[in-house]
Amino acid sequence: MRYLYWIAMASIAITQGAFAQSNLLENVKRNPEESRVLCEQFRSLNSKGISASSQEAINSISRQKNLSTTDAEILSIYVIGLHCPEVN
């Protein structure tokens, strides 16, 4: 019985994580200004020779948006892919 309890708890945790990421990406879709600002930050980093996918960039987004580093990385990939694909 305990085994089923832990499976149920793990399923709930995974579902909630996916839901939170979905909301994060939906917020970006609904607010193009946020994407524009992030793209400008990424371009600025690139001009200094820093990759938008670097740990420094991801940590900065994480702090700015109060996100986990995983969510910050997902957000940056999403924004770059949709709004500023020229960013490295």
FENJOGI-V887567 format. One record per pair of residues at least 24 apart in sequence whose ideal C-beta (glycine too) atoms are under 6 Angstrom apart, sorted by the first residue. I is the first residue (numbers start at 0). J is the second residue. D is the distance in Angstrom with one decimal. If there is no record, write none. Layout:
i->{I,I}
j->{J,J}
d->{D,D}
This chain:
i->{20,23,24,34,34,37,38,38,41,45,45,50,51,51}
j->{73,74,77,78,82,78,82,83,86,86,87,87,75,86}
d->{6.0,6.0,5.5,5.0,4.4,4.8,5.3,3.7,4.3,6.0,5.5,5.5,6.0,5.0}
